[in-house]
Structures are given as structure tokens and as C-alpha cells.
Amino acid sequence: MVVQGNGPLRGRVSVSGSKNAALPVLAASLLFDKPSVVDRVPDLRDIDTLRSVLTTLGARSSHENGTVTMDASHLTSCEAPYELVRTMRASVYVLGPLLARMGRARVSLPGGCAWGPRPVDLHVQAMQKLGAKVEIEHGYIVAEAPSGGLRGAEIHFPISSVGATCNALLAAVLASGQTVLGNAAAEPEVVALADYLVACGAKISGAGTKTITVDGVSQMTPTRWAVIPDRIEAGTFLAAAAITGGDITLDECRADHMDAVLEKLREMGAAVEVDATTVRCHAPDALGGVHVLTAVYPGFPTDMQAQMIALACMGCETSVISDTIYTDRFTHVPELRRLGADIRLDGNTAVVHPADMLQGAHVMATDLRASAALIIAGLVAKGKTTIHRVYHLDRGYERIEEKLRAVGADIHRISE
């Protein structure tokens, strides 16, 4: 991706559906013996990967104009192979619904981003609590439900995990009896999955709190559903507006999912206006500093940490940004330094000092959010910034360069 500083971004951007909300909803299609239809599904590589995984299980699907139709009525396999799962961690979402409906699953241990270990232990332990026998064999999670199917249980997560909470929900909805999830994740994506499952006939209460209760049902019927807006994409565009001194309005947005991000933008001096479906960010004449500590929802999201560091590079005061979720998620820092950023790392904390100016350079993206951070910095760097390995972007941002060009950015993609 080649970016040239081109002044303030101004205009409107429509926020795409949330990848992290769409993935578990699509995995839920495995629970049904009838086709399901999901709208506002973003056109992303991770979505294609999960559809491919579901296809290997015997499901049929189409993705046209943002609508995915999934028919898993005749599953032919319970194995999610390494070749697909290794490319995206969220493929492990098929574990819970396969166990619930088919009584068995063989799912490869996942791959994903290049930084930090993100073990699937919590997913495995949840299935075991529900009565499944689970073994790790030759790089695969091999699970089998007990005779009579999964049974409700009390599951307490030692750490809050969106993925494990979603997988447990997908398994527990068809388990006999009651399941109580303690220290459950409260992120909007978890609430969206629970809302969808309830609309399909599940009995779930407490989603959005630390305790979720599921009373198992014997059958569910899919209903048409729309994916919630992507709060991380939205935050990324607001950061781009703020760093360039711009004025951007986001349409099809949920401000109530972004309170922590909006608060930090206001602390830096941005004027932020919200209503039911839009958010407007008008940048200040000079950005201030900010102190950020990532935390589980409703705290500041770790998926916005890299973008906030990029934004802080152009502040007129020192900023301190710490990540308590993924403590080694700072591979973007050396690349931002190549652009002239003054950032000191101390463990899981980045101290960002004001930079007189950023200058374009060749940099390398190491993961999805690092790619976005480097684009944000490139928007204000003097000269040309060339960001290599931006294939990460296609996992989580739908047509990001087109959306940025529409509000005034000088950005284009080239083949290497």
C-alpha cells in the first residue's frame, strides 16, 4: 500500500459489518437443519476462510451483495482441516456447534496473527465441562459428546475470552439442562451472537454481563439476521480523521459500542458528536496527549492500541499507552520509528513523545491492526510511505483504500 500525505480527510464513510461478529453467527449455521441468511457480512478473507471450512463440513453457501446464505442441513464431515484453520484462529468456532449437533468434532489447532500465543485451552475446557471427551491428537482437537449429547454445566473462565464465550454459547444452546458461564466476555460481538441465537429459539439471559445463563433447547430455527457495525473499523477511521486534522462522519455506526475510544479522542481534543447511527469526529488544531490502558469491554479495545499509538505520534504532549490484553502486541512500534516516531517501549507500555514530523519510508506490516496503524501514520508523513505485506488488511478491513480515497486520502495498492 502506497500512501502520500494529502491534507485533512473530509467526508462520510459507511462502516461495514463486523467481522468478529459475523464469524460466530456464520458458525452457528452448523446448528440448523435449514438454510440461514445473514446480511451485512463484510467481504473479507477471514469470512471466505470460514465459509471454506464450513464447505469442507458439507455446508453450501453463497456471498452476494453482503448477504451470506448458508445451508448446513446435510453435513458430511466433522473435520476442520489444518490447511484452512491454520490461516485463521476463529475457525475454532466450529468446535462448539459440531459437538452440539453432530456429537463429535475434529478441528485443527488454529494459526492466525504472528504475535503472541493465544491458546485454545479455554475452548477445550468449556467443552469438557459440558461433558465432552477431548484429546489433542497430532495437532487436532478431537472431541466427542457423551451418550445423550452435551449436558449443561457451570463454566467459569479464568480470563475473559470472547472466543471461548462464543464457542461455549454455540455448544450450550442445544445441551440438556442449564449452563452458567462465569466471567463471560461482555463485548458487543458476544451480545450480538446471543441475540441471534435467541431470535432462532435459544434461551439465553445475561449476555453483556459477566454471567450468562443458557437453558438448553432441543431444536432451533434460523431467522434472517444483520451483522452489527464494525467498531474497530469505525475507530480506525476516526483516528485517521483526527491525525490529519480532518472532519469525518461515519454512517451505519454504533456509538454505544465505542465509548472508550470516543472518550480518548475527546481527551486528545477532538470534537465528537454522536447519534443513533452516526459518529462525527472533527479534529482539533493540535492534538493533546493521552493515557490509554487496554482492557476487556467496556474498556479500551486492544484492537485499537496500534492505531492509537500512531495517532499519539502527532500529539503535542507525551502519551502513555499500555496493553494488558496482549502484552507483546507492539511489532508496529519499530516500523513507526522508521517514519520518525519517538516511541520508547517498556514491557507492555509505549511512551510516545511528540514528533516534529513523520517522514515517508518503506515499512512492513506484521498483523492486521499494525497495517492500519502504518496507514494512519502515512497519511501525515512527508513524502511517500510504502507499506509492505498488507495482505493482513484484507482479513479485517473491507476496501479500506477505496473508503479512504473517498474522503481525500492519496492511497493505492500495488503488486510486488
N, C-alpha and C positions, 0 to 999 in steps of 0.2 A: 504494500500500500504506500503510495507516494502522497505526502501532504505538504502543502505550501501555506505558510501563514497568509491569511487573506482578510484580516479585519474581523469585526464583530459578526456573529451569527444572528440572523434575524428571520423570524417567520414562525411557521407552525409545523409540528411533527406529530403524526399519528403513531401512538405506541402500539406495538404488536402484542399478540397474546403471549403469555408467559411460558417459556419452555419448561421451567421447573414445575409449573402447574399442569401443563399438558401431558408430560410424560407419565405420571402415575394414573391420570384419568384414562389415557390410552391403554395402559397396562390393565386397567380394570375391565377392559373388554373381554379378557380371559374368563371373567366370572359369569358371562352371559351366554345363553344358547340362542340368542337373537342378535341381529346386527345393531351396532351402536353408531351414533352420528355425533361428532364433536366439531363445533365451529370455532373460528378464531385460533386455529392451530398454526403457529409460525412455520415458514418454510426454512427449516434448518437441518443441518447434517445430523444432529442428535435425534431429531424426530424421524428422519429417514432410517437411522440405525435401529431405533426401537421398532419401527414398522418391519424392518428386515428380520429382527429377532422374532416378532410375532408371526411373520410369514413362515419361518422355519418350524414353528409350532403347529402350523396348519391353518392359521388365520388368513383371511383375504382382506385387502384394504385398498383404498384409493385416497389420494390427497389432491383435491382440486379447489382452487379459489379459497383457500384457507379452511376448507371443510374436509375432515377425515371421516370416511365411512369404514368401519371395522366389523368384520364378520368372523367371529371365533366359535361359531356354532358347532363346527366339526374339527376339533383339534386332532392332529395325527401324531404329535410328539410332545414329550415333556422335557426336551433338552434344549437349552440355550447355549450355543457353541462358543468356544473361545474366540474364534475368528471375528465374531461380532461383538461379544460382550467386552473384549479387551479394549475396544475403542471408546466405550462409554460406560461409566460406573452405574448410571441409572438403569442399565439393563437388568440389574439385580431385582428391579421391581417386579419381574415376572415370577419370582420365587413364591411370594405370598398367595397370589391368585391361583397359580398352578396347584399348589398344595391344597388350597381350599376347594377347588372344583374337581381336580383330577386325582388328588390324593398322593401325588408324588411329583418330584421335580429334580432335574439335573441341570444346574446352572453354573457356568464357568465363573471362577473368581474374576472380578472385574479389573479393568485398567482405568484409564482416564487421564487427568491432568498430571503434569510432570513433577509437581511439587507435593511433598508431604505424604505420609501414609494416611489412608482413610479406610480403616479396616471394616469388614462386613460382620464383625463379631456380634454387633447389636442386632442385626437382622437374623443371624443364626440363632442367637439366644431367645429371641422373640418366638421363632418357630418352635424351638424346643419347649418353651413354656406352654405353647398351645398343644403340646403332645406329640409333635413330630420327632422322629428319629433322624438326626442329621449327622452326616460324616463328611469330612473333606477328603476326597479321593482323587489323586492325580490332577490337582488343580481345579476340581469341580466341587460345588456344594451338592451333595446327594441327600435328598430329603424324602421321607415317606411318612404320611399321616397314619395315625393309629386306626385300627379297625373301627368303623363307625364315623371316621372323619375327625377333624380338629375339634378340640374342646376348649371352651372359654377358660381364661386364667387371669391371674393378676401379673402384670408385667411392669416392672419398674426399670426405666432406663437410667443407667449410672450417669450418662451425659445426655443432654437434649439433642436428638438427631432427627432431622426432617425425613431423611431416607428411611430410617428404621421405623419411625412412627407411621409413615405412609404404608410401608410393607406390612406392618402389623395390622393396620386397618384393613388392608386388602385381604388379609388372611382371616381376620376375626369376624368379618361380616357374615360369613357362612358357617362359622364354628358353632357348635351346640353350646348353649348357656351364655353366661355373661363374661366379657373380657374388660378388664380395667387397665388402662395404660397410664402409669405414673411417670412424672417428669417428661410428659409428652411434649413434642415441639408444638409451638403455637403460631408458626409462620402462616401467612395468608395462603400459601400453597397447600398446607395441610388442611386448613379450613375449607378451601375450595374442593379438595378431594372428598372430605367428609360430606359437604353439601351435595356433591354429585351423587355419592353413594346413597345418601338419604333420599334424594329425588328418585333413585332407582329402587327404593324399597328397603334399604338398610335402616337399622335402628341405632343411631349414634347420638350421644349427647356430650357436651363439654368441649367440642372442638374449638380451638382458640384459647383454651386454658391448659394448665399443666396436668389435668386429669381428664381423660376421655373414656367414656363408658360405651361399650358396644354390646348390644343384646343380639345374638346371632339369629339369623332368619334362614329358612330353608331354600329360598329362591328370590332372585331379584330380576327386574325387567328394565332394560336400558331406556333412558329418555334422552332426547336431544339436549345438548349442553354447549355453553360457550365458555371458553377459557378466559380467565381473568387477565387484565393487562400486566405486562412485564415491568415490575417495579425497579428492576436493576437497569434495564434499558432506559427507562424513564430517568433514573438518577444519572445515568451516563450522559444523556443529552442535556440535562440541567447543568452538569459540571462543565460541559462544552460551552454552554451559553455563558456561564459565569467567568470562565477563564479568558474568553475572547472579548469580554465587555459587551456581550450581546443581550438580546431580548427574545426569548423563545417561549412559545406557548405549546404545551403538549395536549393533544386531544386523545380521547378514549383512555383516560388515565384514572388511577385511583389514588388520590392524595392521602386517603386514610391508611394506605399500606406503606406510606413513605415518611411518616412523621419524623423519625430520627434523622433522615437525610435532609429533609426540608429545614429542620431546626439548625443543622450545622451550616447550611447555605446561608440562612439568615444571620447566624453568628459571624459569618465572614463578610456580611454587609449587603448581601443580595436581597432584593425585594421579591418576595414570593407570594403570589396570590393563588388561591385555590377555590374551586367549587366542585360540584358533584363529579364532573367528568373531565375537568381541565386543570392544569397547573401552569402558571406563568412564572418565569424567572427573568428578572431584569437585573443585570449585573451592576454593581456599584462602580464608582470612578476608580476606586482602589480596593482590592481585596484585603481583608484583615487576616489574621492568623486564626487557627482553630485547634482545639484539643479533641481528639477522637479516640474512643475506646470501643472496638467492635464487641458485640455481644449477641446472644441469641435474641430473636424477636421478642419484644418490640425494640430491642437495642439496635445500634448501628450495624448494618449488614457487612459481613466480611467480604461479600462480593462487590462492595463499593469502596473497599480500602485502597486499592491501587488507583482508582480514578480520583479519590480524594487527595492522595499524595501528589498526583500530577497537578491538581488544582492548587494545592498549597504551595507548589514551587513558585507561583507568581504572586503569592501574598506579600504584603509589605511588613508582616510580622512573622516571627518564628511559630511554626506549628508542630504539634507533637501527636503522632498517630500510632496507636498500639493495636495489635491484633491478638485477641485472646482465643480466637476460634482455631485458626491455622497459623501457628506461631512462626512458621518458616515461609510464609507466603510473601516474599519480598524480592523475587527474582527480577521484578521490574525496576528496582532501585538502581542497580548498576547501569541499566540502559538509559534511565532518565539522567543519570550523571553524565552520560556521553553527550547529552543535549545541553549540558551546562548546569544542571540542577545541583544544589548544595544540600545533600541529604546525608545524615550520619545515622548509621544503624547501630542499635544497642539491643541485642537479643530480638525481642518481638516488637521493638519500638523504633519508629523512624522519626528523627528530629529534622524538620525541613526548615532551612534558613532561606530568607528571601534571596532570589537570584535576580541580578540586574537584567539579565536577558537569557533566553534559551536560543540555541543555535542549531539549525538542522544538521543531521548526521545520519549515518546508517546505524540502525538499531535492530535488535532481534526480539520478537515476541516469544514468550515462553509458555503462556497459557492464555485462556480466554480473556480474563479481565485485565491482564498485563497488556494485551493487544489494544484494548480500549484506552488504557491509561496513556500509552505511547501516542495514539492518535490525538488524544486531548492535548498532550504537550506539543505535538507537532502543529496543532492549529495556531499556536502563538510563537513558535520558533522562527527565528530569522532564517530565510532560505528554505531549502528542501529537506524534508525528513523522509527517509525511506525505511519502512518497517518491514522486515523480512519475517517469513513464516506466519503470515496472518491467516493461514487456514484455520487456526483456532477460532477466529471470529465467526466463521460460518457454523460453528457449533451453537452459538448463542445470540447472535445479532442478525436480524433479518434485514438484508440490503442496507447495511449501515452507511456505506459510502453514498448510495442514492439519497438517503434521508438527509445526510449532512450536506450534500451538494444543493439540495432543495432549499436550505436555509443559508447558503452563501459560502460553504467551505470549498476550498480548492483541494480536492482529493480524488484520486483514481487508483485503480488496481492494475498492476501489470503482471505479466507472466515472467517467471525467471527461468 
